Amino acid sequence: MDHAIHPVLDTDLKTYEIAEQVGYSNVRRFVDAFRDAYEFSPMDYRKLHGGR
């Protein structure tokens, strides 16, 4: 999940695009794994931490 933080905060990529970049073929599994690691979905995390 550490590799997902940069694109979540520093790019305008969609969730499915980030999931593919970090090796997930299933966006739902990526979102669930991200939420397990950071307590928020990738887009909620982006909003909370001032990402793009």
All heavy atoms as atom14 arrays in JSON, in Angstrom:
{
  "sequence": "MDHAIHPVLDTDLKTYEIAEQVGYSNVRRFVDAFRDAYEFSPMDYRKLHGGR",
  "atom14_mask": [
    [1, 1, 1, 1, 1, 1, 1, 1, 0, 0, 0, 0, 0, 0],
    [1, 1, 1, 1, 1, 1, 1, 1, 0, 0, 0, 0, 0, 0],
    [1, 1, 1, 1, 1, 1, 1, 1, 1, 1, 0, 0, 0, 0],
    [1, 1, 1, 1, 1, 0, 0, 0, 0, 0, 0, 0, 0, 0],
    [1, 1, 1, 1, 1, 1, 1, 1, 0, 0, 0, 0, 0, 0],
    [1, 1, 1, 1, 1, 1, 1, 1, 1, 1, 0, 0, 0, 0],
    [1, 1, 1, 1, 1, 1, 1, 0, 0, 0, 0, 0, 0, 0],
    [1, 1, 1, 1, 1, 1, 1, 0, 0, 0, 0, 0, 0, 0],
    [1, 1, 1, 1, 1, 1, 1, 1, 0, 0, 0, 0, 0, 0],
    [1, 1, 1, 1, 1, 1, 1, 1, 0, 0, 0, 0, 0, 0],
    [1, 1, 1, 1, 1, 1, 1, 0, 0, 0, 0, 0, 0, 0],
    [1, 1, 1, 1, 1, 1, 1, 1, 0, 0, 0, 0, 0, 0],
    [1, 1, 1, 1, 1, 1, 1, 1, 0, 0, 0, 0, 0, 0],
    [1, 1, 1, 1, 1, 1, 1, 1, 1, 0, 0, 0, 0, 0],
    [1, 1, 1, 1, 1, 1, 1, 0, 0, 0, 0, 0, 0, 0],
    [1, 1, 1, 1, 1, 1, 1, 1, 1, 1, 1, 1, 0, 0],
    [1, 1, 1, 1, 1, 1, 1, 1, 1, 0, 0, 0, 0, 0],
    [1, 1, 1, 1, 1, 1, 1, 1, 0, 0, 0, 0, 0, 0],
    [1, 1, 1, 1, 1, 0, 0, 0, 0, 0, 0, 0, 0, 0],
    [1, 1, 1, 1, 1, 1, 1, 1, 1, 0, 0, 0, 0, 0],
    [1, 1, 1, 1, 1, 1, 1, 1, 1, 0, 0, 0, 0, 0],
    [1, 1, 1, 1, 1, 1, 1, 0, 0, 0, 0, 0, 0, 0],
    [1, 1, 1, 1, 0, 0, 0, 0, 0, 0, 0, 0, 0, 0],
    [1, 1, 1, 1, 1, 1, 1, 1, 1, 1, 1, 1, 0, 0],
    [1, 1, 1, 1, 1, 1, 0, 0, 0, 0, 0, 0, 0, 0],
    [1, 1, 1, 1, 1, 1, 1, 1, 0, 0, 0, 0, 0, 0],
    [1, 1, 1, 1, 1, 1, 1, 0, 0, 0, 0, 0, 0, 0],
    [1, 1, 1, 1, 1, 1, 1, 1, 1, 1, 1, 0, 0, 0],
    [1, 1, 1, 1, 1, 1, 1, 1, 1, 1, 1, 0, 0, 0],
    [1, 1, 1, 1, 1, 1, 1, 1, 1, 1, 1, 0, 0, 0],
    [1, 1, 1, 1, 1, 1, 1, 0, 0, 0, 0, 0, 0, 0],
    [1, 1, 1, 1, 1, 1, 1, 1, 0, 0, 0, 0, 0, 0],
    [1, 1, 1, 1, 1, 0, 0, 0, 0, 0, 0, 0, 0, 0],
    [1, 1, 1, 1, 1, 1, 1, 1, 1, 1, 1, 0, 0, 0],
    [1, 1, 1, 1, 1, 1, 1, 1, 1, 1, 1, 0, 0, 0],
    [1, 1, 1, 1, 1, 1, 1, 1, 0, 0, 0, 0, 0, 0],
    [1, 1, 1, 1, 1, 0, 0, 0, 0, 0, 0, 0, 0, 0],
    [1, 1, 1, 1, 1, 1, 1, 1, 1, 1, 1, 1, 0, 0],
    [1, 1, 1, 1, 1, 1, 1, 1, 1, 0, 0, 0, 0, 0],
    [1, 1, 1, 1, 1, 1, 1, 1, 1, 1, 1, 0, 0, 0],
    [1, 1, 1, 1, 1, 1, 0, 0, 0, 0, 0, 0, 0, 0],
    [1, 1, 1, 1, 1, 1, 1, 0, 0, 0, 0, 0, 0, 0],
    [1, 1, 1, 1, 1, 1, 1, 1, 0, 0, 0, 0, 0, 0],
    [1, 1, 1, 1, 1, 1, 1, 1, 0, 0, 0, 0, 0, 0],
    [1, 1, 1, 1, 1, 1, 1, 1, 1, 1, 1, 1, 0, 0],
    [1, 1, 1, 1, 1, 1, 1, 1, 1, 1, 1, 0, 0, 0],
    [1, 1, 1, 1, 1, 1, 1, 1, 1, 0, 0, 0, 0, 0],
    [1, 1, 1, 1, 1, 1, 1, 1, 0, 0, 0, 0, 0, 0],
    [1, 1, 1, 1, 1, 1, 1, 1, 1, 1, 0, 0, 0, 0],
    [1, 1, 1, 1, 0, 0, 0, 0, 0, 0, 0, 0, 0, 0],
    [1, 1, 1, 1, 0, 0, 0, 0, 0, 0, 0, 0, 0, 0],
    [1, 1, 1, 1, 1, 1, 1, 1, 1, 1, 1, 0, 0, 0]
  ],
  "atom14_positions": [
    [[0.8, -1.2, 0.0], [0.0, 0.0, 0.0], [0.85, 1.26, 0.0], [0.37, 2.3, -0.42], [-0.91, 0.02, 1.22], [-2.22, -0.7, 1.06], [-3.16, -0.24, -0.38], [-3.06, -1.74, -1.28], [0.0, 0.0, 0.0], [0.0, 0.0, 0.0], [0.0, 0.0, 0.0], [0.0, 0.0, 0.0], [0.0, 0.0, 0.0], [0.0, 0.0, 0.0]],
    [[2.08, 1.18, 0.47], [2.93, 2.37, 0.47], [3.08, 2.97, -0.92], [3.17, 4.18, -1.07], [4.31, 2.05, 1.04], [4.27, 1.73, 2.52], [3.31, 2.15, 3.2], [5.2, 1.08, 3.0], [0.0, 0.0, 0.0], [0.0, 0.0, 0.0], [0.0, 0.0, 0.0], [0.0, 0.0, 0.0], [0.0, 0.0, 0.0], [0.0, 0.0, 0.0]],
    [[3.07, 2.12, -1.95], [3.22, 2.61, -3.33], [1.96, 3.31, -3.82], [2.02, 4.06, -4.79], [3.55, 1.47, -4.28], [4.86, 0.81, -4.0], [5.98, 1.49, -3.57], [5.24, -0.47, -4.08], [6.97, 0.66, -3.41], [6.56, -0.54, -3.71], [0.0, 0.0, 0.0], [0.0, 0.0, 0.0], [0.0, 0.0, 0.0], [0.0, 0.0, 0.0]],
    [[0.85, 3.11, -3.15], [-0.4, 3.72, -3.58], [-0.56, 5.15, -3.07], [-1.33, 5.93, -3.65], [-1.58, 2.87, -3.12], [0.0, 0.0, 0.0], [0.0, 0.0, 0.0], [0.0, 0.0, 0.0], [0.0, 0.0, 0.0], [0.0, 0.0, 0.0], [0.0, 0.0, 0.0], [0.0, 0.0, 0.0], [0.0, 0.0, 0.0], [0.0, 0.0, 0.0]],
    [[0.13, 5.51, -2.03], [-0.05, 6.84, -1.43], [0.31, 7.96, -2.41], [-0.42, 8.94, -2.54], [0.77, 6.98, -0.13], [0.15, 6.12, 0.95], [0.85, 8.41, 0.34], [-1.24, 6.54, 1.37], [0.0, 0.0, 0.0], [0.0, 0.0, 0.0], [0.0, 0.0, 0.0], [0.0, 0.0, 0.0], [0.0, 0.0, 0.0], [0.0, 0.0, 0.0]],
    [[1.43, 7.83, -3.09], [1.84, 8.9, -4.02], [0.78, 9.16, -5.09], [0.35, 10.31, -5.25], [3.19, 8.57, -4.67], [3.51, 9.45, -5.84], [3.78, 10.8, -5.71], [3.53, 9.19, -7.17], [3.98, 11.31, -6.91], [3.83, 10.35, -7.81], [0.0, 0.0, 0.0], [0.0, 0.0, 0.0], [0.0, 0.0, 0.0], [0.0, 0.0, 0.0]],
    [[0.33, 8.14, -5.83], [-0.69, 8.46, -6.84], [-2.02, 8.93, -6.25], [-2.72, 9.72, -6.87], [-0.86, 7.17, -7.64], [-0.17, 6.11, -6.88], [0.78, 6.76, -5.93], [0.0, 0.0, 0.0], [0.0, 0.0, 0.0], [0.0, 0.0, 0.0], [0.0, 0.0, 0.0], [0.0, 0.0, 0.0], [0.0, 0.0, 0.0], [0.0, 0.0, 0.0]],
    [[-2.35, 8.47, -5.06], [-3.59, 8.94, -4.43], [-3.49, 10.44, -4.12], [-4.41, 11.21, -4.42], [-3.9, 8.14, -3.14], [-5.0, 8.81, -2.33], [-4.32, 6.71, -3.49], [0.0, 0.0, 0.0], [0.0, 0.0, 0.0], [0.0, 0.0, 0.0], [0.0, 0.0, 0.0], [0.0, 0.0, 0.0], [0.0, 0.0, 0.0], [0.0, 0.0, 0.0]],
    [[-2.38, 10.86, -3.57], [-2.25, 12.26, -3.15], [-1.74, 13.21, -4.23], [-2.08, 14.38, -4.22], [-1.32, 12.35, -1.93], [-1.84, 11.7, -0.66], [-0.81, 11.83, 0.45], [-3.16, 12.3, -0.23], [0.0, 0.0, 0.0], [0.0, 0.0, 0.0], [0.0, 0.0, 0.0], [0.0, 0.0, 0.0], [0.0, 0.0, 0.0], [0.0, 0.0, 0.0]],
    [[-0.92, 12.71, -5.14], [-0.2, 13.61, -6.04], [-0.6, 13.51, -7.51], [0.06, 14.12, -8.36], [1.31, 13.36, -5.92], [1.82, 13.64, -4.51], [1.23, 14.48, -3.82], [2.79, 13.01, -4.11], [0.0, 0.0, 0.0], [0.0, 0.0, 0.0], [0.0, 0.0, 0.0], [0.0, 0.0, 0.0], [0.0, 0.0, 0.0], [0.0, 0.0, 0.0]],
    [[-1.64, 12.76, -7.81], [-2.1, 12.68, -9.2], [-3.61, 12.8, -9.25], [-4.28, 12.76, -8.22], [-1.69, 11.34, -9.86], [-2.49, 10.28, -9.31], [-0.22, 11.04, -9.7], [0.0, 0.0, 0.0], [0.0, 0.0, 0.0], [0.0, 0.0, 0.0], [0.0, 0.0, 0.0], [0.0, 0.0, 0.0], [0.0, 0.0, 0.0], [0.0, 0.0, 0.0]],
    [[-4.13, 12.91, -10.45], [-5.57, 12.94, -10.68], [-6.09, 11.59, -11.16], [-7.21, 11.5, -11.66], [-5.92, 13.99, -11.74], [-5.66, 15.41, -11.24], [-5.8, 15.65, -10.03], [-5.3, 16.27, -12.07], [0.0, 0.0, 0.0], [0.0, 0.0, 0.0], [0.0, 0.0, 0.0], [0.0, 0.0, 0.0], [0.0, 0.0, 0.0], [0.0, 0.0, 0.0]],
    [[-5.29, 10.55, -10.99], [-5.68, 9.22, -11.47], [-6.94, 8.73, -10.75], [-7.16, 9.03, -9.58], [-4.56, 8.22, -11.24], [-3.29, 8.4, -12.05], [-2.22, 7.41, -11.6], [-3.56, 8.25, -13.53], [0.0, 0.0, 0.0], [0.0, 0.0, 0.0], [0.0, 0.0, 0.0], [0.0, 0.0, 0.0], [0.0, 0.0, 0.0], [0.0, 0.0, 0.0]],
    [[-7.74, 8.0, -11.49], [-8.93, 7.37, -10.92], [-8.5, 6.18, -10.07], [-7.4, 5.64, -10.22], [-9.85, 6.87, -12.04], [-10.23, 7.92, -13.04], [-11.31, 8.79, -12.48], [-11.81, 9.71, -13.59], [-12.1, 11.02, -13.13], [0.0, 0.0, 0.0], [0.0, 0.0, 0.0], [0.0, 0.0, 0.0], [0.0, 0.0, 0.0], [0.0, 0.0, 0.0]],
    [[-9.37, 5.74, -9.18], [-9.06, 4.62, -8.29], [-8.66, 3.38, -9.07], [-7.68, 2.71, -8.73], [-10.25, 4.32, -7.37], [-10.57, 5.49, -6.63], [-9.93, 3.21, -6.39], [0.0, 0.0, 0.0], [0.0, 0.0, 0.0], [0.0, 0.0, 0.0], [0.0, 0.0, 0.0], [0.0, 0.0, 0.0], [0.0, 0.0, 0.0], [0.0, 0.0, 0.0]],
    [[-9.39, 3.05, -10.13], [-9.06, 1.84, -10.89], [-7.69, 1.97, -11.55], [-6.97, 0.97, -11.7], [-10.15, 1.5, -11.9], [-10.19, 2.38, -13.13], [-9.45, 2.05, -14.25], [-10.97, 3.53, -13.15], [-9.48, 2.87, -15.39], [-11.0, 4.34, -14.27], [-10.26, 4.0, -15.38], [-10.29, 4.81, -16.5], [0.0, 0.0, 0.0], [0.0, 0.0, 0.0]],
    [[-7.29, 3.18, -11.94], [-5.98, 3.37, -12.55], [-4.86, 3.18, -11.51], [-3.83, 2.56, -11.81], [-5.88, 4.76, -13.16], [-6.81, 4.96, -14.34], [-6.89, 6.41, -14.8], [-7.01, 7.31, -13.95], [-6.81, 6.62, -16.03], [0.0, 0.0, 0.0], [0.0, 0.0, 0.0], [0.0, 0.0, 0.0], [0.0, 0.0, 0.0], [0.0, 0.0, 0.0]],
    [[-5.08, 3.67, -10.32], [-4.1, 3.48, -9.25], [-4.01, 2.0, -8.9], [-2.92, 1.46, -8.72], [-4.47, 4.31, -8.01], [-4.43, 5.81, -8.34], [-3.54, 4.0, -6.84], [-5.03, 6.71, -7.28], [0.0, 0.0, 0.0], [0.0, 0.0, 0.0], [0.0, 0.0, 0.0], [0.0, 0.0, 0.0], [0.0, 0.0, 0.0], [0.0, 0.0, 0.0]],
    [[-5.15, 1.35, -8.81], [-5.17, -0.09, -8.5], [-4.32, -0.86, -9.51], [-3.5, -1.7, -9.12], [-6.61, -0.61, -8.51], [0.0, 0.0, 0.0], [0.0, 0.0, 0.0], [0.0, 0.0, 0.0], [0.0, 0.0, 0.0], [0.0, 0.0, 0.0], [0.0, 0.0, 0.0], [0.0, 0.0, 0.0], [0.0, 0.0, 0.0], [0.0, 0.0, 0.0]],
    [[-4.49, -0.58, -10.78], [-3.71, -1.25, -11.83], [-2.22, -0.95, -11.68], [-1.39, -1.84, -11.82], [-4.19, -0.84, -13.21], [-5.56, -1.39, -13.56], [-6.1, -0.84, -14.88], [-5.44, 0.01, -15.52], [-7.2, -1.26, -15.24], [0.0, 0.0, 0.0], [0.0, 0.0, 0.0], [0.0, 0.0, 0.0], [0.0, 0.0, 0.0], [0.0, 0.0, 0.0]],
    [[-1.88, 0.29, -11.36], [-0.47, 0.68, -11.21], [0.22, -0.07, -10.09], [1.41, -0.36, -10.19], [-0.34, 2.18, -10.93], [-0.35, 3.05, -12.12], [0.07, 4.48, -11.76], [0.25, 4.84, -10.6], [0.23, 5.29, -12.79], [0.0, 0.0, 0.0], [0.0, 0.0, 0.0], [0.0, 0.0, 0.0], [0.0, 0.0, 0.0], [0.0, 0.0, 0.0]],
    [[-0.49, -0.35, -9.02], [0.13, -1.0, -7.88], [-0.12, -2.51, -7.85], [0.18, -3.18, -6.87], [-0.28, -0.35, -6.54], [0.19, 1.09, -6.48], [-1.77, -0.44, -6.29], [0.0, 0.0, 0.0], [0.0, 0.0, 0.0], [0.0, 0.0, 0.0], [0.0, 0.0, 0.0], [0.0, 0.0, 0.0], [0.0, 0.0, 0.0], [0.0, 0.0, 0.0]],
    [[-0.66, -3.05, -8.95], [-0.72, -4.49, -9.1], [-2.03, -5.18, -8.79], [-2.07, -6.4, -8.67], [0.0, 0.0, 0.0], [0.0, 0.0, 0.0], [0.0, 0.0, 0.0], [0.0, 0.0, 0.0], [0.0, 0.0, 0.0], [0.0, 0.0, 0.0], [0.0, 0.0, 0.0], [0.0, 0.0, 0.0], [0.0, 0.0, 0.0], [0.0, 0.0, 0.0]],
    [[-3.1, -4.42, -8.66], [-4.42, -5.02, -8.4], [-5.22, -5.05, -9.7], [-5.38, -4.02, -10.34], [-5.2, -4.22, -7.37], [-4.75, -4.44, -5.95], [-3.66, -3.75, -5.43], [-5.42, -5.33, -5.12], [-3.24, -3.95, -4.13], [-5.0, -5.53, -3.81], [-3.91, -4.85, -3.33], [-3.5, -5.03, -2.04], [0.0, 0.0, 0.0], [0.0, 0.0, 0.0]],
    [[-5.72, -6.21, -10.04], [-6.58, -6.31, -11.22], [-8.05, -6.09, -10.85], [-8.89, -5.86, -11.71], [-6.42, -7.66, -11.91], [-6.73, -8.7, -11.01], [0.0, 0.0, 0.0], [0.0, 0.0, 0.0], [0.0, 0.0, 0.0], [0.0, 0.0, 0.0], [0.0, 0.0, 0.0], [0.0, 0.0, 0.0], [0.0, 0.0, 0.0], [0.0, 0.0, 0.0]],
    [[-8.34, -6.12, -9.56], [-9.7, -5.93, -9.08], [-9.73, -4.68, -8.2], [-9.12, -4.65, -7.12], [-10.13, -7.16, -8.27], [-11.54, -7.07, -7.78], [-11.9, -6.13, -7.08], [-12.35, -8.06, -8.1], [0.0, 0.0, 0.0], [0.0, 0.0, 0.0], [0.0, 0.0, 0.0], [0.0, 0.0, 0.0], [0.0, 0.0, 0.0], [0.0, 0.0, 0.0]],
    [[-10.42, -3.65, -8.64], [-10.45, -2.37, -7.92], [-11.08, -2.52, -6.54], [-10.66, -1.88, -5.59], [-11.11, -1.26, -8.76], [-12.6, -1.47, -8.89], [-10.81, 0.1, -8.17], [0.0, 0.0, 0.0], [0.0, 0.0, 0.0], [0.0, 0.0, 0.0], [0.0, 0.0, 0.0], [0.0, 0.0, 0.0], [0.0, 0.0, 0.0], [0.0, 0.0, 0.0]],
    [[-12.07, -3.36, -6.41], [-12.73, -3.57, -5.1], [-11.73, -4.11, -4.08], [-11.7, -3.68, -2.93], [-13.91, -4.54, -5.28], [-14.61, -4.91, -4.01], [-15.71, -3.91, -3.63], [-15.12, -2.9, -2.89], [-15.52, -1.66, -2.51], [-16.46, -1.17, -2.73], [-14.96, -0.82, -1.89], [0.0, 0.0, 0.0], [0.0, 0.0, 0.0], [0.0, 0.0, 0.0]],
    [[-10.9, -5.05, -4.5], [-9.89, -5.6, -3.58], [-8.87, -4.54, -3.2], [-8.4, -4.49, -2.07], [-9.19, -6.8, -4.21], [-10.08, -8.0, -4.25], [-9.36, -9.19, -4.82], [-10.32, -10.25, -5.03], [-10.08, -11.51, -4.76], [-8.92, -11.87, -4.28], [-10.99, -12.41, -4.99], [0.0, 0.0, 0.0], [0.0, 0.0, 0.0], [0.0, 0.0, 0.0]],
    [[-8.51, -3.69, -4.16], [-7.59, -2.6, -3.87], [-8.18, -1.65, -2.84], [-7.53, -1.29, -1.87], [-7.23, -1.84, -5.15], [-6.51, -0.55, -4.89], [-5.22, -0.54, -4.4], [-7.14, 0.66, -5.12], [-4.55, 0.66, -4.15], [-6.49, 1.87, -4.87], [-5.19, 1.86, -4.38], [0.0, 0.0, 0.0], [0.0, 0.0, 0.0], [0.0, 0.0, 0.0]],
    [[-9.42, -1.24, -3.06], [-10.07, -0.3, -2.13], [-10.16, -0.93, -0.74], [-9.88, -0.27, 0.26], [-11.46, 0.12, -2.65], [-12.24, 0.89, -1.59], [-11.32, 0.96, -3.92], [0.0, 0.0, 0.0], [0.0, 0.0, 0.0], [0.0, 0.0, 0.0], [0.0, 0.0, 0.0], [0.0, 0.0, 0.0], [0.0, 0.0, 0.0], [0.0, 0.0, 0.0]],
    [[-10.53, -2.21, -0.67], [-10.62, -2.88, 0.63], [-9.25, -2.95, 1.31], [-9.15, -2.7, 2.51], [-11.2, -4.28, 0.47], [-12.68, -4.27, 0.12], [-13.34, -3.21, 0.29], [-13.18, -5.32, -0.33], [0.0, 0.0, 0.0], [0.0, 0.0, 0.0], [0.0, 0.0, 0.0], [0.0, 0.0, 0.0], [0.0, 0.0, 0.0], [0.0, 0.0, 0.0]],
    [[-8.2, -3.27, 0.57], [-6.85, -3.34, 1.14], [-6.38, -1.96, 1.59], [-5.76, -1.81, 2.64], [-5.88, -3.93, 0.11], [0.0, 0.0, 0.0], [0.0, 0.0, 0.0], [0.0, 0.0, 0.0], [0.0, 0.0, 0.0], [0.0, 0.0, 0.0], [0.0, 0.0, 0.0], [0.0, 0.0, 0.0], [0.0, 0.0, 0.0], [0.0, 0.0, 0.0]],
    [[-6.68, -0.94, 0.78], [-6.3, 0.43, 1.14], [-7.01, 0.84, 2.42], [-6.42, 1.41, 3.33], [-6.65, 1.39, -0.01], [-6.04, 2.76, 0.16], [-4.85, 3.07, -0.46], [-6.66, 3.73, 0.93], [-4.28, 4.34, -0.31], [-6.1, 5.0, 1.09], [-4.9, 5.29, 0.46], [0.0, 0.0, 0.0], [0.0, 0.0, 0.0], [0.0, 0.0, 0.0]],
    [[-8.3, 0.53, 2.5], [-9.09, 0.88, 3.69], [-8.56, 0.14, 4.92], [-8.49, 0.72, 6.01], [-10.56, 0.55, 3.46], [-11.45, 1.05, 4.58], [-12.92, 0.84, 4.31], [-13.4, 1.86, 3.38], [-14.0, 1.61, 2.23], [-14.23, 0.38, 1.84], [-14.4, 2.59, 1.46], [0.0, 0.0, 0.0], [0.0, 0.0, 0.0], [0.0, 0.0, 0.0]],
    [[-8.17, -1.11, 4.76], [-7.59, -1.86, 5.89], [-6.3, -1.2, 6.38], [-6.04, -1.15, 7.57], [-7.3, -3.31, 5.48], [-8.55, -4.16, 5.37], [-9.62, -3.74, 5.88], [-8.46, -5.24, 4.77], [0.0, 0.0, 0.0], [0.0, 0.0, 0.0], [0.0, 0.0, 0.0], [0.0, 0.0, 0.0], [0.0, 0.0, 0.0], [0.0, 0.0, 0.0]],
    [[-5.51, -0.69, 5.45], [-4.22, -0.08, 5.8], [-4.37, 1.33, 6.35], [-3.64, 1.72, 7.27], [-3.3, -0.08, 4.58], [0.0, 0.0, 0.0], [0.0, 0.0, 0.0], [0.0, 0.0, 0.0], [0.0, 0.0, 0.0], [0.0, 0.0, 0.0], [0.0, 0.0, 0.0], [0.0, 0.0, 0.0], [0.0, 0.0, 0.0], [0.0, 0.0, 0.0]],
    [[-5.29, 2.11, 5.79], [-5.35, 3.55, 6.12], [-6.69, 4.02, 6.7], [-6.86, 5.21, 6.93], [-5.02, 4.37, 4.87], [-3.62, 4.12, 4.39], [-3.39, 3.37, 3.24], [-2.52, 4.61, 5.09], [-2.1, 3.12, 2.79], [-1.23, 4.37, 4.65], [-1.03, 3.62, 3.5], [0.24, 3.36, 3.08], [0.0, 0.0, 0.0], [0.0, 0.0, 0.0]],
    [[-7.63, 3.12, 6.88], [-8.93, 3.4, 7.49], [-9.88, 4.22, 6.62], [-10.99, 4.54, 7.05], [-8.78, 4.07, 8.86], [-8.02, 3.22, 9.86], [-7.91, 3.88, 11.22], [-8.71, 4.79, 11.51], [-7.01, 3.49, 11.97], [0.0, 0.0, 0.0], [0.0, 0.0, 0.0], [0.0, 0.0, 0.0], [0.0, 0.0, 0.0], [0.0, 0.0, 0.0]],
    [[-9.46, 4.6, 5.43], [-10.3, 5.35, 4.5], [-10.15, 4.78, 3.1], [-9.12, 4.21, 2.77], [-9.89, 6.83, 4.46], [-10.06, 7.55, 5.76], [-9.0, 7.71, 6.63], [-11.3, 8.06, 6.12], [-9.15, 8.36, 7.83], [-11.46, 8.72, 7.33], [-10.39, 8.87, 8.19], [0.0, 0.0, 0.0], [0.0, 0.0, 0.0], [0.0, 0.0, 0.0]],
    [[-11.16, 5.0, 2.27], [-11.01, 4.64, 0.86], [-9.97, 5.56, 0.24], [-9.69, 6.64, 0.78], [-12.35, 4.79, 0.13], [-12.65, 6.17, -0.03], [0.0, 0.0, 0.0], [0.0, 0.0, 0.0], [0.0, 0.0, 0.0], [0.0, 0.0, 0.0], [0.0, 0.0, 0.0], [0.0, 0.0, 0.0], [0.0, 0.0, 0.0], [0.0, 0.0, 0.0]],
    [[-9.4, 5.19, -0.9], [-8.41, 6.07, -1.52], [-8.93, 7.49, -1.79], [-8.23, 8.47, -1.54], [-8.07, 5.35, -2.82], [-8.35, 3.92, -2.54], [-9.52, 3.92, -1.62], [0.0, 0.0, 0.0], [0.0, 0.0, 0.0], [0.0, 0.0, 0.0], [0.0, 0.0, 0.0], [0.0, 0.0, 0.0], [0.0, 0.0, 0.0], [0.0, 0.0, 0.0]],
    [[-10.15, 7.62, -2.26], [-10.67, 8.95, -2.57], [-10.99, 9.74, -1.31], [-10.79, 10.95, -1.26], [-11.88, 8.85, -3.49], [-11.54, 8.31, -4.87], [-10.18, 9.16, -5.73], [-8.83, 8.0, -5.55], [0.0, 0.0, 0.0], [0.0, 0.0, 0.0], [0.0, 0.0, 0.0], [0.0, 0.0, 0.0], [0.0, 0.0, 0.0], [0.0, 0.0, 0.0]],
    [[-11.47, 9.08, -0.27], [-11.7, 9.78, 1.0], [-10.36, 10.21, 1.6], [-10.24, 11.31, 2.14], [-12.45, 8.9, 1.99], [-13.91, 8.73, 1.62], [-14.43, 9.54, 0.81], [-14.55, 7.8, 2.14], [0.0, 0.0, 0.0], [0.0, 0.0, 0.0], [0.0, 0.0, 0.0], [0.0, 0.0, 0.0], [0.0, 0.0, 0.0], [0.0, 0.0, 0.0]],
    [[-9.35, 9.36, 1.47], [-8.01, 9.7, 1.96], [-7.48, 10.92, 1.2], [-6.92, 11.83, 1.8], [-7.09, 8.5, 1.77], [-5.76, 8.63, 2.47], [-5.6, 8.17, 3.77], [-4.66, 9.2, 1.83], [-4.38, 8.29, 4.42], [-3.45, 9.32, 2.47], [-3.31, 8.86, 3.77], [-2.1, 8.98, 4.4], [0.0, 0.0, 0.0], [0.0, 0.0, 0.0]],
    [[-7.71, 10.94, -0.11], [-7.28, 12.07, -0.94], [-7.95, 13.36, -0.46], [-7.31, 14.4, -0.31], [-7.64, 11.79, -2.4], [-7.22, 12.88, -3.36], [-7.64, 12.55, -4.77], [-6.64, 11.67, -5.39], [-6.79, 11.08, -6.56], [-7.91, 11.26, -7.25], [-5.85, 10.31, -7.04], [0.0, 0.0, 0.0], [0.0, 0.0, 0.0], [0.0, 0.0, 0.0]],
    [[-9.23, 13.31, -0.21], [-9.96, 14.49, 0.24], [-9.49, 14.97, 1.62], [-9.32, 16.17, 1.84], [-11.46, 14.19, 0.31], [-12.11, 14.04, -1.04], [-13.55, 13.63, -0.88], [-14.14, 13.24, -2.2], [-15.51, 12.66, -2.05], [0.0, 0.0, 0.0], [0.0, 0.0, 0.0], [0.0, 0.0, 0.0], [0.0, 0.0, 0.0], [0.0, 0.0, 0.0]],
    [[-9.27, 14.04, 2.52], [-8.84, 14.38, 3.88], [-7.45, 14.97, 3.94], [-7.16, 15.81, 4.79], [-8.86, 13.13, 4.76], [-10.21, 12.77, 5.36], [-10.18, 11.35, 5.9], [-10.53, 13.73, 6.48], [0.0, 0.0, 0.0], [0.0, 0.0, 0.0], [0.0, 0.0, 0.0], [0.0, 0.0, 0.0], [0.0, 0.0, 0.0], [0.0, 0.0, 0.0]],
    [[-6.57, 14.52, 3.06], [-5.17, 14.93, 3.12], [-4.78, 15.91, 2.04], [-3.6, 16.09, 1.77], [-4.28, 13.69, 3.1], [-4.45, 12.83, 4.32], [-3.9, 13.14, 5.54], [-5.17, 11.71, 4.52], [-4.25, 12.23, 6.42], [-5.02, 11.35, 5.83], [0.0, 0.0, 0.0], [0.0, 0.0, 0.0], [0.0, 0.0, 0.0], [0.0, 0.0, 0.0]],
    [[-5.75, 16.52, 1.42], [-5.48, 17.6, 0.49], [-4.84, 17.2, -0.81], [-4.13, 17.99, -1.41], [0.0, 0.0, 0.0], [0.0, 0.0, 0.0], [0.0, 0.0, 0.0], [0.0, 0.0, 0.0], [0.0, 0.0, 0.0], [0.0, 0.0, 0.0], [0.0, 0.0, 0.0], [0.0, 0.0, 0.0], [0.0, 0.0, 0.0], [0.0, 0.0, 0.0]],
    [[-5.11, 15.99, -1.25], [-4.59, 15.57, -2.55], [-5.34, 16.24, -3.68], [-6.28, 17.0, -3.46], [0.0, 0.0, 0.0], [0.0, 0.0, 0.0], [0.0, 0.0, 0.0], [0.0, 0.0, 0.0], [0.0, 0.0, 0.0], [0.0, 0.0, 0.0], [0.0, 0.0, 0.0], [0.0, 0.0, 0.0], [0.0, 0.0, 0.0], [0.0, 0.0, 0.0]],
    [[-4.93, 15.97, -4.87], [-5.54, 16.58, -6.06], [-6.98, 16.26, -6.17], [-7.73, 15.59, -6.13], [-4.82, 16.14, -7.31], [-3.46, 16.75, -7.37], [-2.78, 16.3, -8.62], [-1.66, 17.19, -8.82], [-1.22, 17.53, -9.99], [-1.78, 17.09, -11.06], [-0.2, 18.32, -10.11], [0.0, 0.0, 0.0], [0.0, 0.0, 0.0], [0.0, 0.0, 0.0]]
  ]
}
